[in-house]
Amino acid sequence: MRVSQQLSATADTPPAHTKRRTGQFFSAIDRAVGGSVEIIAALLVLTEVVLLTSGIVARYVLHSPLTWSDEFASLLFLWLAMFGAVVALRRGEHMRMSSLVSRMKPETAALFEAISIIAALTFLLLIIVPAYDSAENDAIMTLPATGLSMLWRTAALPIGAALMALSAVVRLVNTAKLLTALKAMLVCVAIGGVLFLSKSRLADLGSLNLLIFFVVLMGGAVLAGVPIAFSFGLSTLAYLTLTTSTPSDILVGRMAEGMSHLILLSVPLFVFLGLLIEMTGMAQRLIAFLVALLGHTRGGLSYVLIGAMYLVSGISGSKAADMAAIAPALFPEMRKQGCEPGELVALLSASGAQTETIPPSLVLITIGSVTGVSITALFTGGIVPAVVVGFLLCGMVWFRNRKAVIATVAKADSKTIVRTFIVALPAIFLPFLIRFAVVEGIATATEVSTIGIAYSVVAGLLIYRQFKWKRIYPMLVDSASLSGAILLIIGAATGMAWALTQSGFSDALAQAAQILPGGKWGFLAASIGGFIVLGSVLEGIPAVVLFGPLLFPVAQTVGVHEVHYAMVVILSMGIGLFMPPFGVGYYSACAVGKVNPNEGVGPMVRYALALFAGVVIIALVPWFSTGFLK
């Protein structure tokens, strides 16, 4: 036994000097390549802000539109998406389901971590050549306004894939022991080998292949902790390669199309805007006003939390960022008043789910991008449903606190309320400015993000005098990283949705939906249940991109308004996203609030009942979603 353990340790751990030299070599590569990519990604975000702002000024102020600005911004956008995805992979920030892996023993968890890296690396290596071929085919085409070759745009795909592959190799070397990496490779090779050797049999299985590749393979990859984007991409690529004659470069082309839709350019810009709001102190001013207004009531700070999440939600592009802007300012005082930690994190999670429909939510923008539903209509339709669910959450807060013994808080006098309101007014005005500009057609969802950025910079410099120039570069890199992770998922899910459509799955799904008992109400009930599950496993944006193009036409067929259906879908996904034990959003709330996840499970179940009641009410009363549409 001792000899066996010693041999195992020797195989798993190279000599110290060899390991040290290897680690130093790959760390040097990581610093050189990763640092350069971060600089380029930050510059791309900044360039996009300047380009779109210049376009707005030229059109509205100088009355001389720049015909090339949108085209050039679109060209750079694909580079931003790919370089951002590289940064996210290097940092380990790609969206993934880690709930199961986190509960494993350290040795087993390390094995699955290595498997996830190798799976991502496999997909990247398999698409580099098709991405190069796709870029080479586009070289003969030119962009109409600038006259530039399309190669300048599509070259981002093979270069980005190669850089991500390099980052994956570095990450594997730096995080996994040798024996663990070899075991992980053996597992991946075994799965791939079984599928490859079964190619002739798979061709005869027909639609059963959808179950094999998009339920078993993809589901297994997601549960194993493989980042969602690579789980989507790898399962789709395996399906097309092993069961069809479709060239791989078509999948790459679909991915590029999904990632580079101009409306999605608002993703990195809204992420950057959210970081600006936190850095300039605007979120803190909002909270101070709400505390002065409601803090003295029983459970008052809980109402403040719900209201603050309503006001700032959706601007940052990240629920974690929304919660991080609010929780640190409220939780200490709420604890002093006697609120239990589990109650705090449950309410924070529930308010995160409640505010998923509030514009300019990136989920709304994504739905508009992949389904063709008007962004303006979605922004208009998302406000009232969040209010309805918010009232139900407030009702649960009242019920939970009606007999609670809390510390007495002095009621703020009218002068304090007026003063905090005046101080917070510029911050309060920003969310309404953004929503008004889009809803009234003054600016597109992409353009209005730059208006918000300019407004926040001016407010931070001249009004609040809280602007830290040293934080701009890290904020730009963070914006690129989060955006790259989101956009790569959208690209991979677009390719998967196309493959499912080509297989005839969408037609079968439409037929199945039409024969559900209860007509449109049966369809809505099935959608609520299905998207709660999808929200817990795939999160919001991946689930929307994958199933939106398939289900929204079905909703229209059975008589459900597309905006009404969008609200039902988003709120249902929000429940899954923030509901333990699988909801990633719940664990983000626990991390932000520094609360043990076990403490919030019980309270979260109660708040989830209020959320579910809200979804049912929104589903039964379409007016809440469509009543204010023009």
C-alpha positions as CSV (number, residue, x, y, z in Angstrom):
1,M,0.0,0.0,0.0
2,R,2.8,2.4,0.9
3,V,4.7,1.6,-2.3
4,S,1.5,2.2,-4.3
5,Q,0.9,5.5,-2.7
6,Q,4.5,6.6,-3.2
7,L,4.4,5.6,-6.9
8,S,1.1,7.5,-7.3
9,A,2.6,10.6,-5.6
10,T,5.7,10.4,-7.8
11,A,3.6,10.1,-11.0
12,D,1.3,12.9,-9.9
13,T,4.0,15.3,-8.7
14,P,7.1,15.9,-11.0
15,P,10.4,16.8,-9.4
16,A,10.2,20.2,-7.7
17,H,12.8,21.9,-10.0
18,T,11.0,20.6,-13.1
19,K,7.6,21.7,-11.9
20,R,9.0,25.1,-10.9
21,R,10.6,25.6,-14.4
22,T,7.4,24.4,-16.2
23,G,5.3,26.7,-14.0
24,Q,7.5,29.7,-14.6
25,F,7.5,29.1,-18.4
26,F,3.7,28.9,-18.7
27,S,3.2,31.7,-16.2
28,A,5.5,33.9,-18.4
29,I,3.4,33.0,-21.5
30,D,0.2,33.7,-19.5
31,R,1.4,37.1,-18.4
32,A,2.7,38.1,-21.9
33,V,-0.3,36.9,-23.9
34,G,-3.0,37.4,-21.3
35,G,-1.8,40.9,-20.5
36,S,-1.7,41.9,-24.2
37,V,-5.2,40.5,-24.8
38,E,-6.5,42.4,-21.8
39,I,-5.1,45.7,-23.1
40,I,-6.5,45.1,-26.5
41,A,-9.9,44.2,-25.1
42,A,-10.0,47.3,-22.9
43,L,-9.1,49.5,-25.9
44,L,-11.8,47.8,-28.0
45,V,-14.5,48.6,-25.3
46,L,-13.3,52.2,-25.2
47,T,-13.2,52.5,-29.0
48,E,-16.8,51.3,-29.2
49,V,-17.9,53.9,-26.7
50,V,-16.1,56.7,-28.7
51,L,-17.4,55.4,-32.0
52,L,-21.1,55.2,-31.0
53,T,-20.9,58.5,-29.1
54,S,-19.4,60.2,-32.2
55,G,-22.2,58.7,-34.3
56,I,-24.9,60.1,-31.9
57,V,-23.3,63.6,-31.8
58,A,-22.9,63.7,-35.6
59,R,-26.5,62.7,-36.2
60,Y,-28.3,64.7,-33.5
61,V,-26.0,67.7,-33.0
62,L,-24.2,68.2,-36.3
63,H,-27.0,66.8,-38.4
64,S,-24.4,65.0,-40.5
65,P,-24.6,61.2,-39.9
66,L,-21.4,59.1,-40.1
67,T,-22.4,56.4,-42.6
68,W,-19.4,54.3,-41.6
69,S,-19.6,54.4,-37.8
70,D,-22.0,51.6,-37.3
71,E,-20.2,49.4,-39.8
72,F,-16.9,49.9,-38.2
73,A,-18.3,49.4,-34.8
74,S,-19.8,46.1,-36.0
75,L,-16.4,45.1,-37.4
76,L,-14.6,45.7,-34.1
77,F,-17.4,44.1,-32.1
78,L,-16.6,40.5,-33.2
79,W,-13.0,41.2,-32.1
80,L,-14.2,42.5,-28.8
81,A,-16.4,39.4,-28.3
82,M,-13.6,37.0,-29.0
83,F,-10.9,38.8,-27.0
84,G,-13.3,39.2,-24.1
85,A,-13.9,35.5,-24.2
86,V,-10.2,34.9,-24.0
87,V,-10.0,37.1,-20.9
88,A,-12.9,35.3,-19.4
89,L,-11.3,31.9,-20.0
90,R,-8.0,33.1,-18.6
91,R,-9.8,34.3,-15.5
92,G,-12.1,31.3,-15.2
93,E,-15.1,33.5,-15.5
94,H,-17.1,31.7,-18.2
95,M,-20.6,30.8,-17.0
96,R,-20.9,27.3,-15.7
97,M,-22.9,25.2,-13.4
98,S,-20.6,24.4,-10.5
99,S,-23.1,23.3,-7.8
100,L,-22.4,19.6,-8.2
101,V,-18.6,19.9,-8.6
102,S,-18.4,22.1,-5.5
103,R,-19.9,19.4,-3.4
104,M,-17.4,16.7,-4.5
105,K,-14.3,15.6,-2.6
106,P,-11.2,17.8,-3.5
107,E,-9.6,15.0,-5.6
108,T,-12.8,14.4,-7.6
109,A,-13.5,18.1,-8.0
110,A,-10.0,18.6,-9.3
111,L,-10.6,15.8,-11.9
112,F,-13.8,17.4,-13.1
113,E,-12.1,20.8,-13.3
114,A,-9.5,19.3,-15.5
115,I,-12.2,17.6,-17.6
116,S,-13.9,20.9,-18.1
117,I,-10.7,22.6,-19.3
118,I,-9.9,19.7,-21.7
119,A,-13.5,19.7,-23.1
120,A,-13.3,23.4,-23.8
121,L,-9.8,23.0,-25.4
122,T,-11.1,20.1,-27.6
123,F,-13.9,22.3,-29.0
124,L,-11.5,25.2,-29.6
125,L,-9.0,23.0,-31.4
126,L,-11.7,21.5,-33.6
127,I,-13.1,24.9,-34.8
128,I,-9.8,26.7,-35.5
129,V,-9.4,25.2,-39.0
130,P,-13.1,25.7,-40.0
131,A,-12.9,29.3,-38.6
132,Y,-9.8,29.9,-40.7
133,D,-11.6,28.5,-43.8
134,S,-14.7,30.6,-43.1
135,A,-12.5,33.8,-42.8
136,E,-10.7,32.9,-46.0
137,N,-14.0,32.5,-47.9
138,D,-15.1,35.9,-46.7
139,A,-11.9,37.6,-47.9
140,I,-13.4,38.3,-51.3
141,M,-16.3,40.2,-49.9
142,T,-16.2,43.9,-48.8
143,L,-18.1,46.0,-46.4
144,P,-20.3,48.5,-48.3
145,A,-19.6,51.7,-46.3
146,T,-15.9,51.4,-45.6
147,G,-14.8,49.2,-48.5
148,L,-12.8,47.0,-46.1
149,S,-12.5,43.3,-46.7
150,M,-14.7,41.0,-44.6
151,L,-11.5,39.2,-43.7
152,W,-10.8,42.1,-41.2
153,R,-13.9,41.1,-39.3
154,T,-14.1,37.3,-39.6
155,A,-10.3,36.8,-38.8
156,A,-11.3,37.4,-35.2
157,L,-12.8,33.9,-35.0
158,P,-9.7,31.8,-35.8
159,I,-7.4,34.2,-33.9
160,G,-9.7,34.3,-30.9
161,A,-10.1,30.5,-30.9
162,A,-6.3,30.0,-31.0
163,L,-5.7,32.4,-28.1
164,M,-8.5,30.7,-26.1
165,A,-6.9,27.3,-26.8
166,L,-3.5,28.7,-25.6
167,S,-5.2,30.1,-22.4
168,A,-6.8,26.7,-21.8
169,V,-3.5,24.9,-22.1
170,V,-1.9,27.4,-19.7
171,R,-4.8,27.0,-17.3
172,L,-4.6,23.2,-17.4
173,V,-0.9,23.2,-16.7
174,N,-1.1,25.7,-13.9
175,T,-4.1,24.2,-12.1
176,A,-4.1,20.4,-12.6
177,K,-1.6,17.9,-11.4
178,L,0.0,15.6,-14.1
179,L,-1.9,12.5,-13.1
180,T,-5.2,14.4,-12.7
181,A,-4.7,15.9,-16.2
182,L,-3.9,12.4,-17.7
183,K,-7.0,10.9,-16.1
184,A,-9.1,13.8,-17.4
185,M,-7.7,13.3,-20.9
186,L,-8.4,9.6,-20.7
187,V,-12.1,10.3,-19.8
188,C,-12.5,12.8,-22.7
189,V,-10.8,10.5,-25.2
190,A,-12.9,7.5,-24.1
191,I,-16.2,9.5,-24.6
192,G,-15.0,10.8,-27.9
193,G,-13.8,7.4,-29.0
194,V,-17.1,5.7,-28.2
195,L,-19.0,8.4,-30.1
196,F,-16.7,8.2,-33.1
197,L,-16.7,4.4,-33.3
198,S,-20.5,4.5,-33.1
199,K,-20.8,6.9,-36.1
200,S,-22.3,4.3,-38.5
201,R,-24.9,3.3,-35.9
202,L,-25.7,6.9,-35.0
203,A,-26.7,7.6,-38.7
204,D,-29.6,5.1,-38.4
205,L,-31.0,6.5,-35.1
206,G,-32.7,9.5,-36.6
207,S,-34.2,11.9,-34.1
208,L,-32.9,9.8,-31.2
209,N,-29.6,11.5,-31.9
210,L,-31.1,14.7,-30.5
211,L,-31.5,12.9,-27.1
212,I,-28.0,11.5,-27.2
213,F,-26.2,14.8,-28.1
214,F,-28.4,17.5,-26.7
215,V,-29.7,15.9,-23.6
216,V,-27.2,13.2,-22.5
217,L,-23.9,14.7,-23.9
218,M,-24.7,18.4,-23.4
219,G,-26.5,17.8,-20.1
220,G,-23.6,15.7,-18.8
221,A,-21.1,18.4,-19.8
222,V,-23.1,21.1,-18.0
223,L,-23.5,19.1,-14.9
224,A,-19.8,18.2,-14.9
225,G,-18.9,21.9,-14.8
226,V,-17.9,22.4,-18.4
227,P,-18.6,26.1,-19.2
228,I,-22.0,26.4,-20.8
229,A,-20.7,28.0,-24.1
230,F,-18.4,25.1,-24.7
231,S,-21.0,22.5,-23.6
232,F,-23.3,23.9,-26.3
233,G,-20.6,24.2,-28.9
234,L,-19.1,20.7,-28.3
235,S,-22.4,18.9,-28.4
236,T,-23.5,20.7,-31.5
237,L,-20.3,20.1,-33.3
238,A,-20.4,16.4,-32.4
239,Y,-24.0,16.1,-33.6
240,L,-23.2,17.8,-37.0
241,T,-20.0,15.8,-37.5
242,L,-21.2,12.4,-36.5
243,T,-24.8,12.3,-37.8
244,T,-24.9,14.8,-40.7
245,S,-22.8,15.8,-43.7
246,T,-22.9,19.5,-42.7
247,P,-19.4,21.1,-42.9
248,S,-18.1,22.5,-39.6
249,D,-17.5,26.0,-41.0
250,I,-21.3,26.4,-41.3
251,L,-21.5,26.1,-37.5
252,V,-18.7,28.6,-37.1
253,G,-20.5,31.0,-39.4
254,R,-23.7,30.7,-37.4
255,M,-21.7,31.3,-34.2
256,A,-20.2,34.5,-35.7
257,E,-23.7,35.6,-36.8
258,G,-25.1,35.1,-33.4
259,M,-22.2,36.9,-31.6
260,S,-22.0,40.0,-33.9
261,H,-25.6,41.2,-34.1
262,L,-25.2,45.0,-33.7
263,I,-27.9,45.2,-31.0
264,L,-25.7,43.0,-28.8
265,L,-23.1,45.8,-28.8
266,S,-25.1,47.2,-25.9
267,V,-23.9,44.3,-23.7
268,P,-20.4,45.5,-23.0
269,L,-21.5,49.1,-22.9
270,F,-24.2,48.5,-20.3
271,V,-21.8,46.4,-18.3
272,F,-19.3,49.3,-18.3
273,L,-22.2,51.7,-17.4
274,G,-23.1,49.6,-14.4
275,L,-19.5,49.7,-13.1
276,L,-19.5,53.4,-13.6
277,I,-22.6,53.8,-11.5
278,E,-21.0,51.9,-8.6
279,M,-17.7,53.8,-8.9
280,T,-19.3,57.3,-9.0
281,G,-21.4,56.6,-5.9
282,M,-24.7,57.0,-7.7
283,A,-26.1,53.7,-6.3
284,Q,-25.2,54.7,-2.7
285,R,-27.1,58.0,-3.1
286,L,-30.2,56.1,-4.3
287,I,-30.0,53.8,-1.2
288,A,-29.5,56.7,1.2
289,F,-32.7,58.4,-0.1
290,L,-34.7,55.2,0.2
291,V,-33.4,54.6,3.7
292,A,-34.4,58.1,4.8
293,L,-37.9,57.5,3.3
294,L,-38.6,53.9,4.6
295,G,-35.9,52.9,7.0
296,H,-38.0,53.6,10.1
297,T,-40.9,51.2,9.2
298,R,-41.0,47.6,10.4
299,G,-39.0,45.7,7.8
300,G,-38.2,49.1,6.2
301,L,-34.8,48.3,5.0
302,S,-36.2,45.2,3.3
303,Y,-38.5,47.4,1.3
304,V,-35.4,49.6,0.6
305,L,-33.6,46.6,-0.8
306,I,-36.5,45.8,-3.1
307,G,-36.8,49.4,-4.3
308,A,-33.1,49.8,-4.8
309,M,-32.8,46.7,-6.9
310,Y,-35.7,47.9,-9.0
311,L,-34.0,51.2,-9.7
312,V,-30.5,49.9,-10.5
313,S,-31.3,46.5,-11.9
314,G,-30.5,45.7,-15.5
315,I,-28.1,48.5,-16.1
316,S,-24.9,46.6,-15.2
317,G,-25.7,43.5,-17.3
318,S,-24.8,41.4,-14.3
319,K,-27.1,40.5,-11.4
320,A,-23.9,39.9,-9.3
321,A,-22.9,43.5,-10.0
322,D,-26.4,44.8,-9.2
323,M,-26.4,42.9,-5.8
324,A,-22.8,44.0,-5.1
325,A,-23.8,47.7,-5.5
326,I,-26.6,47.4,-3.0
327,A,-25.9,44.7,-0.4
328,P,-22.8,46.1,1.2
329,A,-24.6,49.4,1.8
330,L,-27.6,47.8,3.4
331,F,-26.7,44.5,5.0
332,P,-24.7,45.8,8.0
333,E,-27.5,48.1,9.1
334,M,-30.1,45.4,8.5
335,R,-28.1,43.0,10.7
336,K,-28.0,45.7,13.4
337,Q,-31.8,45.8,13.3
338,G,-32.0,42.1,14.0
339,C,-32.4,40.6,10.5
340,E,-31.2,37.1,10.2
341,P,-28.4,36.5,7.6
342,G,-30.5,33.8,5.8
343,E,-33.4,36.3,5.5
344,L,-31.1,38.9,4.0
345,V,-29.6,36.7,1.3
346,A,-33.0,35.2,0.5
347,L,-34.6,38.6,-0.1
348,L,-31.6,39.7,-2.1
349,S,-32.0,36.6,-4.3
350,A,-35.7,37.1,-4.7
351,S,-35.3,40.8,-5.6
352,G,-32.8,39.7,-8.2
353,A,-35.3,37.4,-9.8
354,Q,-38.1,40.0,-9.6
355,T,-36.1,42.6,-11.5
356,E,-35.1,40.4,-14.5
357,T,-37.7,42.1,-16.7
358,I,-36.7,45.7,-15.9
359,P,-35.1,47.6,-18.8
360,P,-32.4,47.8,-20.0
361,S,-32.1,44.2,-18.9
362,L,-29.6,42.3,-21.1
363,V,-32.0,39.4,-21.1
364,L,-34.6,41.6,-22.8
365,I,-32.0,42.8,-25.3
366,T,-31.0,39.2,-26.0
367,I,-34.6,38.1,-26.6
368,G,-35.0,41.0,-29.1
369,S,-31.8,40.0,-30.8
370,V,-32.6,36.3,-31.3
371,T,-36.4,36.4,-31.8
372,G,-36.9,39.7,-33.7
373,V,-39.3,41.1,-31.0
374,S,-39.1,44.9,-30.8
375,I,-36.7,46.0,-28.1
376,T,-38.9,49.1,-27.5
377,A,-41.9,46.8,-26.9
378,L,-39.9,44.6,-24.5
379,F,-38.6,47.6,-22.6
380,T,-42.2,49.0,-22.3
381,G,-43.7,45.6,-21.3
382,G,-41.1,44.8,-18.7
383,I,-41.8,47.6,-16.2
384,V,-45.2,46.6,-14.8
385,P,-44.6,42.9,-14.3
386,A,-41.6,43.7,-12.1
387,V,-43.9,46.1,-10.1
388,V,-46.5,43.3,-9.7
389,V,-43.9,40.8,-8.4
390,G,-42.3,43.5,-6.3
391,F,-45.6,44.1,-4.5
392,L,-45.9,40.4,-3.8
393,L,-42.4,40.4,-2.4
394,C,-43.3,43.4,-0.2
395,G,-46.3,41.5,1.0
396,M,-44.1,38.6,2.0
397,V,-41.8,41.0,3.8
398,W,-44.7,42.4,5.7
399,F,-45.9,38.9,6.6
400,R,-42.4,37.9,7.7
401,N,-41.9,41.0,9.8
402,R,-45.3,41.6,11.2
403,K,-44.4,40.1,14.6
404,A,-40.6,40.5,14.4
405,V,-38.8,42.3,17.2
406,I,-36.4,44.7,15.5
407,A,-34.3,47.6,16.7
408,T,-36.1,51.0,16.7
409,V,-35.0,53.3,14.0
410,A,-35.7,57.0,14.3
411,K,-37.9,58.4,11.6
412,A,-36.1,60.8,9.3
413,D,-37.4,64.4,9.4
414,S,-38.7,66.0,6.3
415,K,-35.5,68.1,5.8
416,T,-33.4,64.9,5.7
417,I,-35.7,63.3,3.3
418,V,-35.7,66.3,1.0
419,R,-31.9,66.7,1.3
420,T,-31.2,63.0,0.4
421,F,-33.7,63.2,-2.4
422,I,-32.0,66.2,-3.9
423,V,-28.6,64.5,-3.6
424,A,-30.0,61.3,-5.1
425,L,-31.9,63.1,-7.9
426,P,-29.2,62.8,-10.6
427,A,-28.8,59.1,-9.8
428,I,-32.6,58.6,-9.8
429,F,-32.9,60.3,-13.1
430,L,-30.5,58.0,-14.9
431,P,-32.6,54.8,-15.1
432,F,-35.6,56.8,-16.2
433,L,-33.5,58.6,-18.8
434,I,-32.3,55.3,-20.3
435,R,-35.8,53.8,-20.4
436,F,-37.5,56.9,-21.7
437,A,-34.9,57.4,-24.5
438,V,-35.5,53.8,-25.8
439,V,-39.3,53.6,-25.3
440,E,-39.8,57.0,-27.0
441,G,-37.6,56.1,-29.9
442,I,-35.0,58.8,-29.2
443,A,-32.2,56.3,-29.2
444,T,-31.6,52.6,-29.8
445,A,-30.7,50.2,-27.0
446,T,-27.1,50.4,-28.1
447,E,-27.0,54.2,-28.4
448,V,-28.7,54.8,-25.1
449,S,-25.9,53.0,-23.3
450,T,-23.4,55.5,-24.5
451,I,-25.7,58.3,-23.4
452,G,-25.8,56.7,-19.9
453,I,-22.0,56.4,-19.9
454,A,-21.6,60.1,-20.8
455,Y,-24.2,61.1,-18.2
456,S,-22.5,59.0,-15.4
457,V,-19.1,60.4,-16.2
458,V,-20.4,64.0,-16.0
459,A,-22.3,63.2,-12.8
460,G,-19.2,61.6,-11.2
461,L,-16.9,64.4,-12.1
462,L,-19.0,67.5,-11.6
463,I,-21.9,66.5,-9.2
464,Y,-20.7,63.8,-6.9
465,R,-17.0,64.4,-7.4
466,Q,-16.3,60.8,-7.0
467,F,-14.4,59.5,-10.0
468,K,-11.3,57.3,-9.7
469,W,-9.4,57.3,-13.0
470,K,-7.2,54.4,-11.9
471,R,-10.3,52.2,-11.9
472,I,-11.2,52.9,-15.5
473,Y,-8.8,50.3,-17.0
474,P,-9.8,47.4,-14.7
475,M,-13.5,48.3,-15.4
476,L,-12.9,48.2,-19.1
477,V,-11.3,44.8,-18.8
478,D,-14.1,43.5,-16.5
479,S,-16.6,44.7,-19.1
480,A,-14.8,42.9,-21.9
481,S,-14.6,39.7,-19.8
482,L,-18.2,39.5,-18.8
483,S,-19.3,40.5,-22.3
484,G,-17.1,37.9,-23.9
485,A,-18.5,35.2,-21.7
486,I,-22.1,36.2,-22.5
487,L,-21.5,36.6,-26.3
488,L,-19.7,33.3,-26.7
489,I,-22.8,31.6,-25.1
490,I,-25.0,33.5,-27.5
491,G,-22.9,32.4,-30.5
492,A,-22.7,28.7,-29.4
493,A,-26.5,28.7,-28.6
494,T,-27.3,30.3,-32.0
495,G,-25.4,27.4,-33.7
496,M,-27.2,24.9,-31.5
497,A,-30.6,26.4,-32.2
498,W,-29.8,26.3,-36.0
499,A,-28.9,22.6,-35.8
500,L,-32.1,21.8,-33.9
501,T,-34.1,23.7,-36.5
502,Q,-32.5,21.8,-39.3
503,S,-33.1,18.5,-37.6
504,G,-36.9,19.2,-37.6
505,F,-37.0,19.5,-33.8
506,S,-38.6,22.9,-34.0
507,D,-41.5,21.6,-36.1
508,A,-42.0,18.7,-33.8
509,L,-41.9,21.1,-30.8
510,A,-44.5,23.3,-32.4
511,Q,-46.8,20.4,-33.1
512,A,-46.4,19.1,-29.5
513,A,-47.2,22.5,-28.1
514,Q,-50.4,22.8,-30.2
515,I,-51.8,19.5,-28.8
516,L,-51.1,20.4,-25.2
517,P,-54.3,20.3,-23.2
518,G,-55.6,23.7,-22.2
519,G,-54.5,25.5,-25.4
520,K,-52.5,28.6,-24.7
521,W,-52.9,28.3,-21.0
522,G,-51.5,24.8,-21.1
523,F,-48.6,26.1,-23.2
524,L,-47.9,28.9,-20.7
525,A,-48.1,26.4,-17.8
526,A,-45.6,24.1,-19.5
527,S,-43.3,27.0,-20.3
528,I,-43.3,28.2,-16.7
529,G,-42.3,24.8,-15.5
530,G,-39.8,24.3,-18.2
531,F,-38.0,27.6,-17.9
532,I,-37.8,27.4,-14.1
533,V,-35.8,24.2,-14.7
534,L,-33.8,25.8,-17.6
535,G,-33.1,28.8,-15.5
536,S,-31.5,26.7,-12.8
537,V,-29.4,24.7,-15.2
538,L,-28.5,27.0,-18.0
539,E,-29.1,30.5,-16.5
540,G,-31.1,33.2,-18.3
541,I,-29.3,34.2,-21.4
542,P,-28.2,30.7,-22.6
543,A,-31.7,29.3,-22.2
544,V,-33.3,32.3,-24.0
545,V,-30.9,32.1,-27.0
546,L,-31.3,28.3,-27.3
547,F,-35.1,28.0,-26.9
548,G,-36.3,31.5,-27.8
549,P,-36.2,31.1,-31.6
550,L,-38.0,27.7,-31.2
551,L,-40.7,28.7,-28.7
552,F,-41.6,32.3,-29.6
553,P,-43.2,31.3,-33.0
554,V,-45.1,28.5,-31.1
555,A,-46.4,31.0,-28.6
556,Q,-47.7,33.2,-31.4
557,T,-49.3,30.1,-33.1
558,V,-51.3,29.2,-29.9
559,G,-52.3,32.9,-29.4
560,V,-49.9,34.2,-26.8
561,H,-48.6,37.8,-27.4
562,E,-44.8,37.7,-27.9
563,V,-44.1,40.4,-25.3
564,H,-46.5,38.7,-22.8
565,Y,-44.7,35.4,-23.4
566,A,-41.3,37.1,-23.0
567,M,-42.2,38.4,-19.5
568,V,-43.5,34.9,-18.4
569,V,-40.4,33.3,-19.7
570,I,-38.0,35.7,-18.0
571,L,-39.6,35.7,-14.6
572,S,-39.8,31.9,-14.7
573,M,-36.1,31.7,-15.5
574,G,-35.4,34.1,-12.7
575,I,-37.0,31.7,-10.2
576,G,-34.7,28.9,-11.4
577,L,-31.7,31.1,-11.5
578,F,-32.0,32.2,-7.9
579,M,-33.5,29.1,-6.4
580,P,-31.3,26.6,-4.5
581,P,-29.8,24.1,-4.8
582,F,-28.8,24.6,-8.4
583,G,-29.5,28.3,-9.0
584,V,-26.2,30.1,-9.7
585,G,-27.8,33.5,-8.8
586,Y,-28.5,32.3,-5.3
587,Y,-24.9,31.4,-4.7
588,S,-23.8,34.8,-6.1
589,A,-26.1,36.5,-3.6
590,C,-24.6,34.4,-0.8
591,A,-21.1,35.4,-2.0
592,V,-22.0,39.1,-2.1
593,G,-23.7,39.0,1.3
594,K,-21.0,36.7,2.8
595,V,-23.7,34.4,4.1
596,N,-23.5,30.6,4.3
597,P,-25.8,29.2,1.6
598,N,-27.4,26.8,4.0
599,E,-28.8,29.7,6.1
600,G,-30.9,31.1,3.2
601,V,-32.6,27.9,1.9
602,G,-35.6,28.0,4.2
603,P,-36.4,31.7,3.8
604,M,-35.8,31.5,0.0
605,V,-38.5,28.8,-0.3
606,R,-41.0,31.3,1.1
607,Y,-39.9,34.1,-1.1
608,A,-40.0,31.7,-4.1
609,L,-43.7,31.1,-3.4
610,A,-44.3,34.9,-3.8
611,L,-42.2,34.9,-7.0
612,F,-44.2,31.9,-8.4
613,A,-47.5,33.6,-7.5
614,G,-46.2,36.6,-9.4
615,V,-45.4,34.6,-12.5
616,V,-48.9,33.0,-12.4
617,I,-50.6,36.4,-12.2
618,I,-48.5,37.8,-15.0
619,A,-49.3,34.7,-17.1
620,L,-53.1,35.0,-16.4
621,V,-53.3,38.7,-16.9
622,P,-51.6,39.7,-20.2
623,W,-52.5,43.3,-19.7
624,F,-49.6,43.7,-17.2
625,S,-47.2,43.0,-20.1
626,T,-49.0,44.5,-23.0
627,G,-51.3,47.2,-21.6
628,F,-48.9,50.1,-22.3
629,L,-47.7,49.0,-25.8
630,K,-48.5,51.5,-28.5
